[in-house]
Amino acid sequence: MTVDAHLDLAHNALDLGRDLTLSLGELRKIDSRADIPTVTIPALCDGNVAVVFGTLWVDPKKFTDPESAHKHALKQLDVYRRWQDQGLIRLVDSREGLEAHLSRWQQDRVPGLIVLIEGAEPIRTPEEVSFWRNQGVRLVALAWTKSRYAGGTGNPGGLTELGGELLQAMTDSNMALDTSHLAEQSFWEALEIWKGPVSASHSNPRTLVPTDRHLTDEMIAELGKRNGVIGIVPFNKFLQPGWERGQARLSLDVPKKHLEYLANRVGWDKVGIGSDMDGGFGLNELPAGLDEPRDLIKVVQGAPLEARELVLGENWLRWLRSWL
């Protein structure tokens, strides 16, 4: 059983026009883009992926104001609802719903999906958090590159006053905070306020890849203290400094080093996968042998035998059960 804590499924379907109801082989035959598809819903089923965190990600370059971001995020949410109506996925928004889904998954292999807002611009005001909770959203990442709420990747800066209000509204609505993409200053200022469930859905160690996209040792340690789970991203550019598109695919030994690095600092019980393997890159940007969701099991083979199921999914499930 695999849990993938970060996939941009609605973005792929709505913004890139990919029919994710097809088999992966069928989609690859008709999609000629350089970023070769790696994920479809049938591929998740075939790969024993029981739960995914499915994003509402709105490109800030295209949707530059809160109103347009809000409308587009709702369109992405409708994609997930249509898939549920077709019996292709199950939306999960409670602990009871998670347990019921996992029981049914043993028979039908239909993936469960927990909705994550990646970059909080679609939330027009902090008062709107309760609206999004009623729509099924359970996790929020404050920024992608940056937002009205916080600094983000490539845009250092702190938490804004509005960001503090957003965190309070998230607390009131029992949301979880995803710290991936947060600028370091925003990370620490947010965690001064935040007392609820926290994770990094898709982040790697900054020591191994020294950019502000990833987590410092101190940030990793703080997430561990708060019983957060960190999901590694097996994107070659996030695995090895200097890797560029067009170069040879890395060995699967490289993401294993990232897992081990994290585990040495927070324990094997706080490490998972947030593959993001459909997030703006494709097959040739993943390590050799990681071609589709069924291959995620290869990533954990560098972990001790007793920790492999934990990393593959049980750690995320335990974290979800603690607060959902």
ROLUMDREN-984042 format. One record per residue (C-alpha): y, x, z; residue in one letter. Coordinates in steps of 0.001 Angstrom, whole numbers, plus 500000, padded with zeros to 6 digits. Each point is the difference from the previous one (the first is absolute). Example, Ala and Ser with C-alpha at 12.3 -4.5 7.8 and 13.67 -1.06 7.14 Angstrom:
# residues 2
495500512300507800A/503440501370499340S/
# end
This chain:
# residues 324
500000500000500000M/503331501452498888T/503531499092501085V/502777501197497688D/503325499768501798A/502229500226496949H/499713498509496513L/502803498709497765D/497886497252498449L/502715497392499416A/502315502619498492H/497284501012497544N/499320496409499022A/503562498671499835L/502132503010499074D/497533502032497934L/498252497009498468G/496495501137500890R/497295497356500245D/498345501077503232L/497413497241499710T/498247502068497308L/497388502629500690S/501413503515500131L/498199500903496781G/501495497010498193E/503510500764501225L/499769503625498931R/499009498946496487K/503172497948499509I/502509502014502092D/501066503098498075S/502607501297502435R/499860503576501245A/499416498790503562D/496363498982499508I/499185496976502216P/497864500667503075T/499919496635501779V/499126496405499141T/498721497219502232I/496416500258498639P/500171503758500604A/500959499347503636L/497017497663500307C/497658502531498415D/501378502710502258G/499285498122503250N/503702499822500837V/500096497307502667A/503716500068500856V/503118501260498248V/503618500072501064F/501600498508496886G/503656500810499569T/503057498089499027L/501828502922498406W/503256499359498149V/501387502888497963D/503485500667501448P/501165501389496653K/499354496657498311K/500787497605502828F/503156501388501499T/501091497200502315D/498209498132502812P/499977496660498174E/498235501284496883S/497609502077502129A/499177496916502064H/499244497876496940K/497815502653498411H/498005500568503184A/499275496273500117L/498726500182496417K/497654502811501049Q/498836497937502954L/499203497168497607D/497685502390498126V/497940500462503160Y/499951496258500643R/498790499266496474R/497209502517500412W/499008498357503255Q/499990496579498332D/497660501446497368Q/497657501323502688G/500692503626499056L/501453501101503350I/500491498595503496R/503388500303501671L/499639501090503629V/502757499395502549D/498296499718503409S/497258501611502083R/497888496882499682E/500566499986496261G/498990503648499796L/496728499396501816E/499217496937497889A/500744501978496853H/497798502935501000L/497126497625500705S/500332498381496579R/500536503366498299W/496478501047500930Q/498745497360497568Q/502647499717497260D/501833503374499962R/503346498267499410V/502737502400501218P/502295498933502809G/503710500733499551L/502624500549502680I/503548499833498671V/502279503009500557L/503658500127498992I/500650503564498795E/503747500549500207G/501768497231501906A/502674499092497435E/498314496626499226P/500759499006503601I/503577498877499436R/500934499886503696T/498109500773503211P/499984496266500744E/497787499563496937E/497050501871501539V/498561496772501403S/500085498512496491F/497928502901498675W/497571499699502880R/499500496351499092N/499272501172496442Q/497186502206501329G/501655503425500205V/498716502043502921R/501251503562499387L/503382501374498993V/501105503480498901A/503753500248500467L/500761502215497008A/498561501489496821W/502694502349498748T/502582498403502275K/501128496527500948S/502725498185501885R/497779500485503032Y/499033503689500000A/499903503309498183G/496929500694497909G/498268502449497703T/502519502319498372G/502861498337501880N/500278501376503536P/501793497931502544G/499637497931503094G/499244496442500904L/502919497668499300T/501261497371502407E/498380497422497744L/496770501994500224G/500005499704503766G/500465496250499696E/497146499847497504L/497660501789502403L/500853497527502755Q/499303497090497652A/496688501602499023M/499093500297503676T/500778496328500541D/497760499086497040S/497102502304500976N/500275502155496898M/498697503558499682A/502189502933498979L/498873502265497155D/501808503347500299T/499017501354496573S/503046501022497933H/502332499978503003L/502468502881500167A/499264502175503004E/503173498999501847Q/499254496337499374S/496417500497501167F/501056501295503393W/502855497538500453E/497715497115499077A/497340501086502470L/502580500239502771E/500368496231499567I/496570498966498772W/497278499242502553K/497635498005497782G/497125500937497661P/500785502950497757V/498247501887497216S/500615502157496947A/498160498128497292S/500136502807497415H/501305503386501114S/498734503580500059N/500798502999502242P/503299501674499158R/498628503376501051T/497589499892497053L/502512498496497535V/503502500846501241P/502157497120498783T/501765497249501913D/497528497462498577R/497439501077502586H/499602500257503777L/500891502968502173T/497547501066502692D/502277498387502582E/500059496702498103M/496205500098499663I/499631500629503723A/502331497114500882E/498036497575497846L/496840501182501722G/501499499406503442K/500762496432498954R/496466499402498725N/501243499777496432G/497801500730497004V/501094502332497198I/498668499360496508G/499818502998497686I/501087499723496356V/497670501751497521P/502774500506497413F/499814503577498731N/503757500521500289K/499768498934503648F/496997502255500618L/501043503397498644Q/503493501502499785P/501087500700496445G/497432497781498313W/501464498248496954E/498755497374497563R/498022501538497166G/498358502596502216Q/496286499905500768A/498857497459502556R/499515501422503465L/496687500282501802S/498995497326502509L/499998502806502554D/503812499760500095V/500348496466501467P/497235500933502434K/502271502777501305K/502740497427500591H/497603497779501932L/498870502902502130E/503568501107500656Y/500957496539501249L/496824499593502042A/500597503321501746N/503285498578501268R/499268496348500746V/496194499683499906G/497610498579497428W/500589496539501471D/503594499889498701K/499520501081496391V/499337497743497013G/500712499503496312I/503087498539498366G/499153500961496463S/503039498651498117D/497790500851497008M/501706497351497863D/503508500989501060G/501746501592497047G/497261502437499078F/496548499766498497G/496563501510499594L/501144503485498986N/502264500273503034E/497097499527502441L/497468502647501048P/497037500475497685A/497283497489500849G/502412497461501457L/500131497603497047D/499848496538501602E/499765498325503433P/496251500589500330R/500779503725500100D/502132499814503153L/496830500602501973I/499991503537498556K/503301500741501728V/498491499557503468V/496957502175499402Q/501904502949501428G/500167498256503363A/497285500408502632P/497139497595499353L/500811497908503064E/503633499605498872A/499511498992496374R/499798496238500525E/502980500220502348L/502169501646497367V/498702497835497177L/500999496773501704G/499132499484503653E/503146501709501291N/502231497640498044W/497959496992501106L/500268501021503651R/503756500440499600W/500367496592498369L/497930498302502706R/502254501518502677S/503047497997498941W/499436497664497025L/
# end
